[in-house]
Amino acid sequence: MSDSIRIMCPNLKCRALLSVPGAARGKSVKCRACGTRVRIPDPVAAPARTPAPQPDVDTADEVDQSEDGAAAA
């Protein structure tokens, strides 16, 4: 794991690539190219992924059957 963080300057006229030490997380640093203050984000734990709700199989079958019946009639 790298100890440095790479982040782009948010100043649209600058957009310099900043490389700051990992100890700067949660702090503000100054872009050397334009002087804009840049907040370095805190480390964020990966959110727990929850599975997307699946449609009820029985309901889906009923819908398909009713559509088939309507199309044949």
N, CA, C and O atoms as a Tinker XYZ file with bonds, in Angstrom:
   292  protein
     1  N      0.843000   -1.185000    0.000000    73     2
     2  CA     0.000000    0.000000    0.000000    64     1     3
     3  C      0.889000    1.249000    0.000000    63     2     4     5
     4  O      1.845000    1.337000    0.771000    81     3
     5  N      0.577000    2.181000   -0.842000    73     3     6
     6  CA     1.377000    3.390000   -0.978000    64     5     7
     7  C      1.070000    4.354000    0.159000    63     6     8     9
     8  O     -0.072000    4.449000    0.609000    81     7
     9  N      2.077000    5.057000    0.615000    73     7    10
    10  CA     1.903000    6.001000    1.701000    64     9    11
    11  C      1.553000    7.387000    1.178000    63    10    12    13
    12  O      1.288000    8.283000    1.979000    81    11
    13  N      1.542000    7.596000   -0.132000    73    11    14
    14  CA     1.208000    8.906000   -0.679000    64    13    15
    15  C     -0.161000    8.862000   -1.353000    63    14    16    17
    16  O     -0.627000    7.811000   -1.795000    81    15
    17  N     -0.782000   10.025000   -1.417000    73    15    18
    18  CA    -2.109000   10.180000   -2.009000    64    17    19
    19  C     -1.973000   11.097000   -3.209000    63    18    20    21
    20  O     -1.319000   12.137000   -3.126000    81    19
    21  N     -2.575000   10.727000   -4.304000    73    19    22
    22  CA    -2.558000   11.576000   -5.504000    64    21    23
    23  C     -3.960000   12.131000   -5.688000    63    22    24    25
    24  O     -4.944000   11.392000   -5.689000    81    23
    25  N     -4.031000   13.446000   -5.843000    73    23    26
    26  CA    -5.318000   14.117000   -5.995000    64    25    27
    27  C     -5.139000   15.285000   -6.964000    63    26    28    29
    28  O     -4.075000   15.901000   -7.024000    81    27
    29  N     -6.193000   15.578000   -7.718000    73    27    30
    30  CA    -6.117000   16.675000   -8.687000    64    29    31
    31  C     -6.592000   17.967000   -8.048000    63    30    32    33
    32  O     -7.566000   17.976000   -7.296000    81    31
    33  N     -5.911000   19.043000   -8.346000    73    31    34
    34  CA    -6.292000   20.362000   -7.845000    64    33    35
    35  C     -7.698000   20.685000   -8.378000    63    34    36    37
    36  O     -7.952000   20.529000   -9.572000    81    35
    37  N     -8.604000   21.130000   -7.512000    73    35    38
    38  CA    -9.975000   21.414000   -7.962000    64    37    39
    39  C    -10.113000   22.715000   -8.758000    63    38    40    41
    40  O    -11.171000   22.969000   -9.334000    81    39
    41  N     -9.071000   23.537000   -8.799000    73    39    42
    42  CA    -9.101000   24.783000   -9.556000    64    41    43
    43  C     -9.140000   24.442000  -11.047000    63    42    44    45
    44  O     -8.195000   23.848000  -11.568000    81    43
    45  N    -10.211000   24.807000  -11.731000    73    43    46
    46  CA   -10.387000   24.444000  -13.141000    64    45    47
    47  C     -9.315000   25.025000  -14.056000    63    46    48    49
    48  O     -9.060000   24.480000  -15.129000    81    47
    49  N     -8.696000   26.105000  -13.653000    73    47    50
    50  CA    -7.629000   26.685000  -14.468000    64    49    51
    51  C     -6.279000   26.038000  -14.195000    63    50    52    53
    52  O     -5.334000   26.245000  -14.956000    81    51
    53  N     -6.171000   25.258000  -13.121000    73    51    54
    54  CA    -4.900000   24.650000  -12.735000    64    53    55
    55  C     -4.905000   23.142000  -13.046000    63    54    56    57
    56  O     -4.175000   22.685000  -13.925000    81    55
    57  N     -5.707000   22.397000  -12.339000    73    55    58
    58  CA    -5.853000   20.939000  -12.490000    64    57    59
    59  C     -4.528000   20.185000  -12.333000    63    58    60    61
    60  O     -4.336000   19.129000  -12.936000    81    59
    61  N     -3.615000   20.731000  -11.521000    73    59    62
    62  CA    -2.332000   20.064000  -11.284000    64    61    63
    63  C     -2.558000   18.787000  -10.481000    63    62    64    65
    64  O     -3.501000   18.700000   -9.695000    81    63
    65  N     -1.703000   17.813000  -10.679000    73    63    66
    66  CA    -1.760000   16.562000   -9.939000    64    65    67
    67  C     -0.899000   16.714000   -8.699000    63    66    68    69
    68  O      0.310000   16.932000   -8.793000    81    67
    69  N     -1.528000   16.599000   -7.534000    73    67    70
    70  CA    -0.822000   16.755000   -6.272000    64    69    71
    71  C     -0.521000   15.381000   -5.698000    63    70    72    73
    72  O     -1.362000   14.483000   -5.756000    81    71
    73  N      0.651000   15.216000   -5.155000    73    71    74
    74  CA     1.032000   13.986000   -4.473000    64    73    75
    75  C      1.386000   14.383000   -3.043000    63    74    76    77
    76  O      2.371000   15.083000   -2.807000    81    75
    77  N      0.570000   13.928000   -2.094000    73    75    78
    78  CA     0.760000   14.319000   -0.693000    64    77    79
    79  C      0.939000   13.073000    0.160000    63    78    80    81
    80  O      0.462000   12.000000   -0.210000    81    79
    81  N      1.618000   13.195000    1.296000    73    79    82
    82  CA     1.811000   12.032000    2.158000    64    81    83
    83  C      0.488000   11.566000    2.771000    63    82    84    85
    84  O     -0.440000   12.358000    2.938000    81    83
    85  N      0.412000   10.296000    3.099000    73    83    86
    86  CA    -0.784000    9.733000    3.701000    64    85    87
    87  C     -1.154000   10.403000    5.012000    63    86    88    89
    88  O     -2.323000   10.405000    5.398000    81    87
    89  N     -0.173000   10.973000    5.703000    73    87    90
    90  CA    -0.434000   11.662000    6.969000    64    89    91
    91  C     -1.285000   12.919000    6.768000    63    90    92    93
    92  O     -1.793000   13.473000    7.743000    81    91
    93  N     -1.449000   13.378000    5.531000    73    91    94
    94  CA    -2.221000   14.586000    5.253000    64    93    95
    95  C     -3.721000   14.320000    5.169000    63    94    96    97
    96  O     -4.501000   15.257000    5.001000    81    95
    97  N     -4.136000   13.061000    5.283000    73    95    98
    98  CA    -5.577000   12.753000    5.219000    64    97    99
    99  C     -6.346000   13.545000    6.272000    63    98   100   101
   100  O     -5.945000   13.619000    7.433000    81    99
   101  N     -7.460000   14.137000    5.839000    73    99   102
   102  CA    -8.288000   14.923000    6.742000    64   101   103
   103  C     -7.811000   16.353000    6.941000    63   102   104   105
   104  O     -8.422000   17.112000    7.694000    81   103
   105  N     -6.723000   16.726000    6.272000    73   103   106
   106  CA    -6.171000   18.065000    6.417000    64   105   107
   107  C     -6.279000   18.827000    5.097000    63   106   108   109
   108  O     -6.610000   18.252000    4.059000    81   107
   109  N     -5.997000   20.123000    5.153000    73   107   110
   110  CA    -5.961000   20.944000    3.949000    64   109   111
   111  C     -4.518000   21.175000    3.551000    63   110   112   113
   112  O     -3.652000   21.403000    4.396000    81   111
   113  N     -4.270000   21.114000    2.251000    73   111   114
   114  CA    -2.941000   21.412000    1.729000    64   113   115
   115  C     -3.075000   22.495000    0.677000    63   114   116   117
   116  O     -4.170000   22.753000    0.178000    81   115
   117  N     -1.975000   23.121000    0.346000    73   115   118
   118  CA    -1.971000   24.202000   -0.634000    64   117   119
   119  C     -1.345000   23.697000   -1.927000    63   118   120   121
   120  O     -0.254000   23.127000   -1.914000    81   119
   121  N     -2.038000   23.908000   -3.044000    73   119   122
   122  CA    -1.502000   23.540000   -4.351000    64   121   123
   123  C     -0.302000   24.436000   -4.625000    63   122   124   125
   124  O     -0.405000   25.659000   -4.530000    81   123
   125  N      0.837000   23.834000   -4.965000    73   123   126
   126  CA     2.041000   24.618000   -5.231000    64   125   127
   127  C      1.937000   25.402000   -6.526000    63   126   128   129
   128  O      2.604000   26.424000   -6.684000    81   127
   129  N      1.109000   24.939000   -7.454000    73   127   130
   130  CA     1.008000   25.607000   -8.755000    64   129   131
   131  C      0.158000   26.871000   -8.706000    63   130   132   133
   132  O      0.503000   27.874000   -9.330000    81   131
   133  N     -0.979000   26.830000   -7.950000    73   131   134
   134  CA    -1.887000   27.977000   -7.993000    64   133   135
   135  C     -2.240000   28.541000   -6.618000    63   134   136   137
   136  O     -2.805000   29.631000   -6.529000    81   135
   137  N     -1.919000   27.822000   -5.553000    73   135   138
   138  CA    -2.200000   28.324000   -4.211000    64   137   139
   139  C     -3.567000   27.962000   -3.660000    63   138   140   141
   140  O     -3.898000   28.355000   -2.541000    81   139
   141  N     -4.366000   27.227000   -4.413000    73   139   142
   142  CA    -5.697000   26.823000   -3.949000    64   141   143
   143  C     -5.566000   25.844000   -2.789000    63   142   144   145
   144  O     -4.740000   24.932000   -2.823000    81   143
   145  N     -6.389000   26.042000   -1.762000    73   143   146
   146  CA    -6.409000   25.121000   -0.632000    64   145   147
   147  C     -7.220000   23.891000   -1.037000    63   146   148   149
   148  O     -8.328000   24.019000   -1.559000    81   147
   149  N     -6.666000   22.700000   -0.796000    73   147   150
   150  CA    -7.298000   21.439000   -1.181000    64   149   151
   151  C     -7.437000   20.579000    0.066000    63   150   152   153
   152  O     -6.453000   20.326000    0.761000    81   151
   153  N     -8.649000   20.131000    0.350000    73   151   154
   154  CA    -8.870000   19.249000    1.493000    64   153   155
   155  C     -8.630000   17.813000    1.047000    63   154   156   157
   156  O     -9.220000   17.352000    0.070000    81   155
   157  N     -7.766000   17.115000    1.764000    73   155   158
   158  CA    -7.461000   15.720000    1.462000    64   157   159
   159  C     -8.490000   14.865000    2.200000    63   158   160   161
   160  O     -8.620000   14.977000    3.418000    81   159
   161  N     -9.218000   14.016000    1.485000    73   159   162
   162  CA   -10.285000   13.243000    2.137000    64   161   163
   163  C     -9.749000   12.255000    3.167000    63   162   164   165
   164  O     -8.646000   11.724000    3.037000    81   163
   165  N    -10.570000   12.025000    4.199000    73   163   166
   166  CA   -10.257000   11.018000    5.209000    64   165   167
   167  C    -10.376000    9.644000    4.583000    63   166   168   169
   168  O    -11.102000    9.468000    3.605000    81   167
   169  N     -9.667000    8.665000    5.137000    73   167   170
   170  CA    -9.863000    7.302000    4.636000    64   169   171
   171  C    -11.274000    6.853000    4.994000    63   170   172   173
   172  O    -11.742000    7.054000    6.115000    81   171
   173  N    -11.929000    6.253000    4.036000    73   171   174
   174  CA   -13.303000    5.819000    4.238000    64   173   175
   175  C    -13.335000    4.305000    4.144000    63   174   176   177
   176  O    -12.821000    3.723000    3.188000    81   175
   177  N    -13.935000    3.674000    5.128000    73   175   178
   178  CA   -14.093000    2.225000    5.069000    64   177   179
   179  C    -15.080000    1.892000    3.967000    63   178   180   181
   180  O    -16.064000    2.605000    3.769000    81   179
   181  N    -14.821000    0.823000    3.260000    73   179   182
   182  CA   -15.720000    0.417000    2.180000    64   181   183
   183  C    -17.083000    0.082000    2.763000    63   182   184   185
   184  O    -17.166000   -0.708000    3.703000    81   183
   185  N    -18.161000    0.666000    2.227000    73   183   186
   186  CA   -19.489000    0.380000    2.761000    64   185   187
   187  C    -19.870000   -1.072000    2.491000    63   186   188   189
   188  O    -19.486000   -1.662000    1.481000    81   187
   189  N    -20.626000   -1.618000    3.414000    73   187   190
   190  CA   -21.096000   -2.993000    3.234000    64   189   191
   191  C    -22.054000   -3.023000    2.054000    63   190   192   193
   192  O    -23.000000   -2.239000    1.986000    81   191
   193  N    -21.803000   -3.917000    1.147000    73   191   194
   194  CA   -22.651000   -4.008000   -0.041000    64   193   195
   195  C    -23.840000   -4.887000    0.275000    63   194   196   197
   196  O    -23.687000   -6.020000    0.730000    81   195
   197  N    -25.009000   -4.363000    0.035000    73   195   198
   198  CA   -26.225000   -5.148000    0.218000    64   197   199
   199  C    -26.734000   -5.543000   -1.154000    63   198   200   201
   200  O    -26.714000   -4.728000   -2.076000    81   199
   201  N    -27.187000   -6.771000   -1.308000    73   199   202
   202  CA   -27.674000   -7.190000   -2.614000    64   201   203
   203  C    -28.946000   -6.438000   -2.986000    63   202   204   205
   204  O    -29.769000   -6.117000   -2.129000    81   203
   205  N    -29.089000   -6.166000   -4.268000    73   203   206
   206  CA   -30.283000   -5.485000   -4.757000    64   205   207
   207  C    -31.476000   -6.410000   -4.590000    63   206   208   209
   208  O    -31.347000   -7.623000   -4.757000    81   207
   209  N    -32.639000   -5.852000   -4.261000    73   207   210
   210  CA   -33.823000   -6.703000   -4.103000    64   209   211
   211  C    -34.179000   -7.379000   -5.429000    63   210   212   213
   212  O    -34.216000   -6.745000   -6.483000    81   211
   213  N    -34.433000   -8.657000   -5.341000    73   211   214
   214  CA   -34.790000   -9.435000   -6.524000    64   213   215
   215  C    -36.307000   -9.469000   -6.662000    63   214   216   217
   216  O    -37.005000   -9.575000   -5.654000    81   215
   217  N    -36.833000   -9.385000   -7.870000    73   215   218
   218  CA   -38.289000   -9.459000   -8.037000    64   217   219
   219  C    -38.783000  -10.842000   -7.634000    63   218   220   221
   220  O    -38.084000  -11.844000   -7.789000    81   219
   221  N    -39.995000  -10.869000   -7.119000    73   219   222
   222  CA   -40.603000  -12.126000   -6.704000    64   221   223
   223  C    -40.831000  -12.979000   -7.948000    63   222   224   225
   224  O    -41.503000  -12.546000   -8.884000    81   223
   225  N    -40.278000  -14.183000   -7.963000    73   223   226
   226  CA   -40.352000  -15.058000   -9.133000    64   225   227
   227  C    -41.792000  -15.423000   -9.446000    63   226   228   229
   228  O    -42.177000  -15.454000  -10.615000    81   227
   229  N    -42.605000  -15.705000   -8.412000    73   227   230
   230  CA   -43.995000  -16.095000   -8.644000    64   229   231
   231  C    -44.779000  -14.965000   -9.301000    63   230   232   233
   232  O    -45.574000  -15.210000  -10.208000    81   231
   233  N    -44.561000  -13.726000   -8.851000    73   231   234
   234  CA   -45.271000  -12.580000   -9.423000    64   233   235
   235  C    -44.849000  -12.372000  -10.871000    63   234   236   237
   236  O    -45.686000  -12.081000  -11.726000    81   235
   237  N    -43.568000  -12.518000  -11.150000    73   235   238
   238  CA   -43.083000  -12.336000  -12.519000    64   237   239
   239  C    -43.698000  -13.377000  -13.446000    63   238   240   241
   240  O    -44.043000  -13.059000  -14.584000    81   239
   241  N    -43.841000  -14.610000  -12.981000    73   239   242
   242  CA   -44.463000  -15.656000  -13.803000    64   241   243
   243  C    -45.916000  -15.328000  -14.083000    63   242   244   245
   244  O    -46.385000  -15.536000  -15.202000    81   243
   245  N    -46.642000  -14.817000  -13.092000    73   243   246
   246  CA   -48.047000  -14.472000  -13.280000    64   245   247
   247  C    -48.186000  -13.361000  -14.311000    63   246   248   249
   248  O    -49.083000  -13.407000  -15.154000    81   247
   249  N    -47.311000  -12.368000  -14.254000    73   247   250
   250  CA   -47.363000  -11.267000  -15.219000    64   249   251
   251  C    -47.100000  -11.778000  -16.611000    63   250   252   253
   252  O    -47.805000  -11.408000  -17.550000    81   251
   253  N    -46.077000  -12.642000  -16.770000    73   251   254
   254  CA   -45.761000  -13.185000  -18.079000    64   253   255
   255  C    -46.919000  -14.003000  -18.625000    63   254   256   257
   256  O    -47.220000  -13.914000  -19.815000    81   255
   257  N    -47.579000  -14.800000  -17.787000    73   255   258
   258  CA   -48.693000  -15.635000  -18.237000    64   257   259
   259  C    -49.866000  -14.778000  -18.670000    63   258   260   261
   260  O    -50.507000  -15.065000  -19.681000    81   259
   261  N    -50.158000  -13.714000  -17.904000    73   259   262
   262  CA   -51.294000  -12.877000  -18.254000    64   261   263
   263  C    -51.022000  -12.115000  -19.559000    63   262   264   265
   264  O    -51.939000  -11.900000  -20.353000    81   263
   265  N    -49.780000  -11.712000  -19.778000    73   263   266
   266  CA   -49.454000  -11.031000  -21.029000    64   265   267
   267  C    -49.556000  -11.986000  -22.210000    63   266   268   269
   268  O    -50.035000  -11.604000  -23.277000    81   267
   269  N    -49.107000  -13.228000  -22.026000    73   267   270
   270  CA   -49.196000  -14.213000  -23.103000    64   269   271
   271  C    -50.655000  -14.480000  -23.446000    63   270   272   273
   272  O    -51.018000  -14.580000  -24.618000    81   271
   273  N    -51.482000  -14.594000  -22.423000    73   271   274
   274  CA   -52.902000  -14.859000  -22.632000    64   273   275
   275  C    -53.573000  -13.698000  -23.350000    63   274   276   277
   276  O    -54.423000  -13.912000  -24.214000    81   275
   277  N    -53.201000  -12.469000  -22.999000    73   275   278
   278  CA   -53.800000  -11.304000  -23.624000    64   277   279
   279  C    -53.343000  -11.178000  -25.071000    63   278   280   281
   280  O    -54.120000  -10.751000  -25.924000    81   279
   281  N    -52.110000  -11.538000  -25.360000    73   279   282
   282  CA   -51.590000  -11.424000  -26.715000    64   281   283
   283  C    -52.208000  -12.476000  -27.624000    63   282   284   285
   284  O    -52.408000  -12.222000  -28.811000    81   283
   285  N    -52.520000  -13.674000  -27.077000    73   283   286
   286  CA   -53.088000  -14.750000  -27.889000    64   285   287
   287  C    -54.559000  -14.515000  -28.174000    63   286   288   289
   288  O    -55.078000  -15.012000  -29.174000    81   287
   289  N    -55.245000  -13.765000  -27.313000    73   287   290
   290  CA   -56.694000  -13.569000  -27.474000    64   289   291
   291  C    -57.033000  -12.543000  -28.518000    63   290   292
   292  O    -58.209000  -12.274000  -28.761000    81   291
